[in-house]
Amino acid sequence: MLPCVYIMASSRNGTLYIGVTSDLVKRAWQHKNDVVESFTNKY
């Protein structure tokens, strides 16, 4: 897959997160299910 840039927003406080991945579906799932420790875990 080609790399892509994505933006996620916290529904709780509106914090924006910008990331880069070559597997967008997998990365979105990881964010939603807290699989990896990341910036979005804090917000």
PDB file of N, CA, C and O in Angstrom:
ATOM      1  N   MET A   1       0.837  -1.193   0.000  1.00  0.00           N
ATOM      2  CA  MET A   1       0.000   0.000   0.000  1.00  0.00           C
ATOM      3  C   MET A   1       0.878   1.251   0.000  1.00  0.00           C
ATOM      4  O   MET A   1       2.021   1.238   0.455  1.00  0.00           O
ATOM      5  N   LEU A   2       0.320   2.289  -0.508  1.00  0.00           N
ATOM      6  CA  LEU A   2       1.023   3.566  -0.509  1.00  0.00           C
ATOM      7  C   LEU A   2       0.894   4.240   0.848  1.00  0.00           C
ATOM      8  O   LEU A   2      -0.116   4.074   1.532  1.00  0.00           O
ATOM      9  N   PRO A   3       1.906   4.998   1.239  1.00  0.00           N
ATOM     10  CA  PRO A   3       1.793   5.729   2.500  1.00  0.00           C
ATOM     11  C   PRO A   3       0.726   6.813   2.394  1.00  0.00           C
ATOM     12  O   PRO A   3       0.492   7.370   1.322  1.00  0.00           O
ATOM     13  N   CYS A   4       0.091   7.099   3.510  1.00  0.00           N
ATOM     14  CA  CYS A   4      -0.900   8.168   3.529  1.00  0.00           C
ATOM     15  C   CYS A   4      -0.816   8.915   4.852  1.00  0.00           C
ATOM     16  O   CYS A   4      -0.343   8.385   5.857  1.00  0.00           O
ATOM     17  N   VAL A   5      -1.281  10.143   4.829  1.00  0.00           N
ATOM     18  CA  VAL A   5      -1.358  10.990   6.016  1.00  0.00           C
ATOM     19  C   VAL A   5      -2.800  10.964   6.474  1.00  0.00           C
ATOM     20  O   VAL A   5      -3.717  11.045   5.657  1.00  0.00           O
ATOM     21  N   TYR A   6      -3.009  10.848   7.790  1.00  0.00           N
ATOM     22  CA  TYR A   6      -4.370  10.829   8.313  1.00  0.00           C
ATOM     23  C   TYR A   6      -4.484  11.765   9.505  1.00  0.00           C
ATOM     24  O   TYR A   6      -3.488  12.066  10.164  1.00  0.00           O
ATOM     25  N   ILE A   7      -5.692  12.221   9.778  1.00  0.00           N
ATOM     26  CA  ILE A   7      -5.971  13.098  10.912  1.00  0.00           C
ATOM     27  C   ILE A   7      -7.082  12.463  11.725  1.00  0.00           C
ATOM     28  O   ILE A   7      -8.121  12.082  11.186  1.00  0.00           O
ATOM     29  N   MET A   8      -6.857  12.352  13.027  1.00  0.00           N
ATOM     30  CA  MET A   8      -7.878  11.835  13.940  1.00  0.00           C
ATOM     31  C   MET A   8      -8.213  12.950  14.919  1.00  0.00           C
ATOM     32  O   MET A   8      -7.349  13.743  15.291  1.00  0.00           O
ATOM     33  N   ALA A   9      -9.472  13.005  15.332  1.00  0.00           N
ATOM     34  CA  ALA A   9      -9.911  14.006  16.300  1.00  0.00           C
ATOM     35  C   ALA A   9     -10.536  13.317  17.496  1.00  0.00           C
ATOM     36  O   ALA A   9     -11.282  12.349  17.351  1.00  0.00           O
ATOM     37  N   SER A  10     -10.229  13.820  18.669  1.00  0.00           N
ATOM     38  CA  SER A  10     -10.815  13.298  19.896  1.00  0.00           C
ATOM     39  C   SER A  10     -12.246  13.802  20.014  1.00  0.00           C
ATOM     40  O   SER A  10     -12.487  15.008  19.946  1.00  0.00           O
ATOM     41  N   SER A  11     -13.192  12.893  20.189  1.00  0.00           N
ATOM     42  CA  SER A  11     -14.584  13.319  20.373  1.00  0.00           C
ATOM     43  C   SER A  11     -14.777  13.923  21.759  1.00  0.00           C
ATOM     44  O   SER A  11     -15.747  14.644  21.996  1.00  0.00           O
ATOM     45  N   ARG A  12     -13.863  13.633  22.664  1.00  0.00           N
ATOM     46  CA  ARG A  12     -13.965  14.139  24.034  1.00  0.00           C
ATOM     47  C   ARG A  12     -13.595  15.619  24.122  1.00  0.00           C
ATOM     48  O   ARG A  12     -14.309  16.402  24.749  1.00  0.00           O
ATOM     49  N   ASN A  13     -12.461  16.007  23.485  1.00  0.00           N
ATOM     50  CA  ASN A  13     -12.022  17.396  23.634  1.00  0.00           C
ATOM     51  C   ASN A  13     -11.575  18.058  22.335  1.00  0.00           C
ATOM     52  O   ASN A  13     -11.147  19.212  22.357  1.00  0.00           O
ATOM     53  N   GLY A  14     -11.662  17.369  21.223  1.00  0.00           N
ATOM     54  CA  GLY A  14     -11.342  17.959  19.932  1.00  0.00           C
ATOM     55  C   GLY A  14      -9.866  17.988  19.573  1.00  0.00           C
ATOM     56  O   GLY A  14      -9.500  18.562  18.547  1.00  0.00           O
ATOM     57  N   THR A  15      -9.007  17.385  20.388  1.00  0.00           N
ATOM     58  CA  THR A  15      -7.583  17.335  20.083  1.00  0.00           C
ATOM     59  C   THR A  15      -7.368  16.626  18.750  1.00  0.00           C
ATOM     60  O   THR A  15      -7.946  15.568  18.501  1.00  0.00           O
ATOM     61  N   LEU A  16      -6.531  17.218  17.895  1.00  0.00           N
ATOM     62  CA  LEU A  16      -6.234  16.623  16.593  1.00  0.00           C
ATOM     63  C   LEU A  16      -4.914  15.874  16.645  1.00  0.00           C
ATOM     64  O   LEU A  16      -3.964  16.317  17.291  1.00  0.00           O
ATOM     65  N   TYR A  17      -4.856  14.742  15.965  1.00  0.00           N
ATOM     66  CA  TYR A  17      -3.643  13.941  15.847  1.00  0.00           C
ATOM     67  C   TYR A  17      -3.404  13.703  14.366  1.00  0.00           C
ATOM     68  O   TYR A  17      -4.314  13.292  13.646  1.00  0.00           O
ATOM     69  N   ILE A  18      -2.191  13.957  13.911  1.00  0.00           N
ATOM     70  CA  ILE A  18      -1.824  13.721  12.515  1.00  0.00           C
ATOM     71  C   ILE A  18      -0.796  12.601  12.485  1.00  0.00           C
ATOM     72  O   ILE A  18       0.190  12.633  13.222  1.00  0.00           O
ATOM     73  N   GLY A  19      -1.028  11.615  11.635  1.00  0.00           N
ATOM     74  CA  GLY A  19      -0.120  10.478  11.545  1.00  0.00           C
ATOM     75  C   GLY A  19       0.139  10.080  10.104  1.00  0.00           C
ATOM     76  O   GLY A  19      -0.507  10.573   9.180  1.00  0.00           O
ATOM     77  N   VAL A  20       1.092   9.181   9.931  1.00  0.00           N
ATOM     78  CA  VAL A  20       1.446   8.650   8.614  1.00  0.00           C
ATOM     79  C   VAL A  20       1.494   7.134   8.728  1.00  0.00           C
ATOM     80  O   VAL A  20       2.046   6.600   9.689  1.00  0.00           O
ATOM     81  N   THR A  21       0.921   6.439   7.757  1.00  0.00           N
ATOM     82  CA  THR A  21       0.926   4.978   7.759  1.00  0.00           C
ATOM     83  C   THR A  21       0.805   4.457   6.337  1.00  0.00           C
ATOM     84  O   THR A  21       0.372   5.173   5.434  1.00  0.00           O
ATOM     85  N   SER A  22       1.189   3.217   6.151  1.00  0.00           N
ATOM     86  CA  SER A  22       0.987   2.579   4.847  1.00  0.00           C
ATOM     87  C   SER A  22      -0.170   1.585   4.908  1.00  0.00           C
ATOM     88  O   SER A  22      -0.495   0.951   3.905  1.00  0.00           O
ATOM     89  N   ASP A  23      -0.796   1.446   6.079  1.00  0.00           N
ATOM     90  CA  ASP A  23      -1.965   0.573   6.234  1.00  0.00           C
ATOM     91  C   ASP A  23      -3.003   1.300   7.090  1.00  0.00           C
ATOM     92  O   ASP A  23      -3.061   1.113   8.306  1.00  0.00           O
ATOM     93  N   LEU A  24      -3.809   2.117   6.450  1.00  0.00           N
ATOM     94  CA  LEU A  24      -4.739   2.998   7.158  1.00  0.00           C
ATOM     95  C   LEU A  24      -5.783   2.233   7.963  1.00  0.00           C
ATOM     96  O   LEU A  24      -6.082   2.615   9.094  1.00  0.00           O
ATOM     97  N   VAL A  25      -6.337   1.176   7.411  1.00  0.00           N
ATOM     98  CA  VAL A  25      -7.363   0.404   8.120  1.00  0.00           C
ATOM     99  C   VAL A  25      -6.785  -0.189   9.404  1.00  0.00           C
ATOM    100  O   VAL A  25      -7.396  -0.100  10.470  1.00  0.00           O
ATOM    101  N   LYS A  26      -5.608  -0.792   9.290  1.00  0.00           N
ATOM    102  CA  LYS A  26      -4.965  -1.392  10.470  1.00  0.00           C
ATOM    103  C   LYS A  26      -4.643  -0.331  11.517  1.00  0.00           C
ATOM    104  O   LYS A  26      -4.874  -0.547  12.707  1.00  0.00           O
ATOM    105  N   ARG A  27      -4.111   0.813  11.086  1.00  0.00           N
ATOM    106  CA  ARG A  27      -3.720   1.864  12.034  1.00  0.00           C
ATOM    107  C   ARG A  27      -4.938   2.457  12.726  1.00  0.00           C
ATOM    108  O   ARG A  27      -4.884   2.728  13.926  1.00  0.00           O
ATOM    109  N   ALA A  28      -6.027   2.664  12.012  1.00  0.00           N
ATOM    110  CA  ALA A  28      -7.252   3.179  12.635  1.00  0.00           C
ATOM    111  C   ALA A  28      -7.758   2.194  13.681  1.00  0.00           C
ATOM    112  O   ALA A  28      -8.193   2.597  14.760  1.00  0.00           O
ATOM    113  N   TRP A  29      -7.702   0.900  13.361  1.00  0.00           N
ATOM    114  CA  TRP A  29      -8.122  -0.130  14.321  1.00  0.00           C
ATOM    115  C   TRP A  29      -7.237  -0.091  15.560  1.00  0.00           C
ATOM    116  O   TRP A  29      -7.733  -0.205  16.681  1.00  0.00           O
ATOM    117  N   GLN A  30      -5.928   0.070  15.367  1.00  0.00           N
ATOM    118  CA  GLN A  30      -4.998   0.135  16.494  1.00  0.00           C
ATOM    119  C   GLN A  30      -5.314   1.321  17.400  1.00  0.00           C
ATOM    120  O   GLN A  30      -5.305   1.186  18.623  1.00  0.00           O
ATOM    121  N   HIS A  31      -5.592   2.477  16.812  1.00  0.00           N
ATOM    122  CA  HIS A  31      -5.941   3.651  17.614  1.00  0.00           C
ATOM    123  C   HIS A  31      -7.222   3.398  18.402  1.00  0.00           C
ATOM    124  O   HIS A  31      -7.284   3.668  19.601  1.00  0.00           O
ATOM    125  N   LYS A  32      -8.222   2.888  17.735  1.00  0.00           N
ATOM    126  CA  LYS A  32      -9.531   2.685  18.370  1.00  0.00           C
ATOM    127  C   LYS A  32      -9.483   1.647  19.488  1.00  0.00           C
ATOM    128  O   LYS A  32     -10.203   1.772  20.478  1.00  0.00           O
ATOM    129  N   ASN A  33      -8.646   0.627  19.339  1.00  0.00           N
ATOM    130  CA  ASN A  33      -8.585  -0.464  20.306  1.00  0.00           C
ATOM    131  C   ASN A  33      -7.399  -0.374  21.264  1.00  0.00           C
ATOM    132  O   ASN A  33      -7.118  -1.324  21.995  1.00  0.00           O
ATOM    133  N   ASP A  34      -6.703   0.761  21.263  1.00  0.00           N
ATOM    134  CA  ASP A  34      -5.567   0.991  22.173  1.00  0.00           C
ATOM    135  C   ASP A  34      -4.549  -0.143  22.142  1.00  0.00           C
ATOM    136  O   ASP A  34      -4.050  -0.562  23.187  1.00  0.00           O
ATOM    137  N   VAL A  35      -4.243  -0.637  20.953  1.00  0.00           N
ATOM    138  CA  VAL A  35      -3.312  -1.753  20.797  1.00  0.00           C
ATOM    139  C   VAL A  35      -1.867  -1.315  21.051  1.00  0.00           C
ATOM    140  O   VAL A  35      -1.090  -2.052  21.659  1.00  0.00           O
ATOM    141  N   VAL A  36      -1.517  -0.140  20.594  1.00  0.00           N
ATOM    142  CA  VAL A  36      -0.165   0.377  20.805  1.00  0.00           C
ATOM    143  C   VAL A  36      -0.245   1.658  21.621  1.00  0.00           C
ATOM    144  O   VAL A  36      -1.214   2.410  21.526  1.00  0.00           O
ATOM    145  N   GLU A  37       0.780   1.894  22.417  1.00  0.00           N
ATOM    146  CA  GLU A  37       0.807   3.132  23.194  1.00  0.00           C
ATOM    147  C   GLU A  37       1.099   4.274  22.238  1.00  0.00           C
ATOM    148  O   GLU A  37       2.070   4.231  21.483  1.00  0.00           O
ATOM    149  N   SER A  38       0.254   5.295  22.274  1.00  0.00           N
ATOM    150  CA  SER A  38       0.425   6.402  21.348  1.00  0.00           C
ATOM    151  C   SER A  38      -0.120   7.690  21.950  1.00  0.00           C
ATOM    152  O   SER A  38      -0.708   7.694  23.032  1.00  0.00           O
ATOM    153  N   PHE A  39       0.087   8.758  21.236  1.00  0.00           N
ATOM    154  CA  PHE A  39      -0.391  10.078  21.644  1.00  0.00           C
ATOM    155  C   PHE A  39      -1.896  10.062  21.896  1.00  0.00           C
ATOM    156  O   PHE A  39      -2.376  10.695  22.837  1.00  0.00           O
ATOM    157  N   THR A  40      -2.636   9.346  21.064  1.00  0.00           N
ATOM    158  CA  THR A  40      -4.094   9.347  21.192  1.00  0.00           C
ATOM    159  C   THR A  40      -4.580   8.673  22.465  1.00  0.00           C
ATOM    160  O   THR A  40      -5.707   8.926  22.890  1.00  0.00           O
ATOM    161  N   ASN A  41      -3.777   7.832  23.083  1.00  0.00           N
ATOM    162  CA  ASN A  41      -4.182   7.223  24.359  1.00  0.00           C
ATOM    163  C   ASN A  41      -4.383   8.278  25.438  1.00  0.00           C
ATOM    164  O   ASN A  41      -5.222   8.114  26.323  1.00  0.00           O
ATOM    165  N   LYS A  42      -3.614   9.359  25.365  1.00  0.00           N
ATOM    166  CA  LYS A  42      -3.695  10.412  26.377  1.00  0.00           C
ATOM    167  C   LYS A  42      -4.936  11.279  26.205  1.00  0.00           C
ATOM    168  O   LYS A  42      -5.395  11.906  27.160  1.00  0.00           O
ATOM    169  N   TYR A  43      -5.486  11.318  24.980  1.00  0.00           N
ATOM    170  CA  TYR A  43      -6.585  12.231  24.691  1.00  0.00           C
ATOM    171  C   TYR A  43      -7.778  11.479  24.184  1.00  0.00           C
ATOM    172  O   TYR A  43      -8.808  12.084  23.886  1.00  0.00           O
TER     173      TYR A  43
END
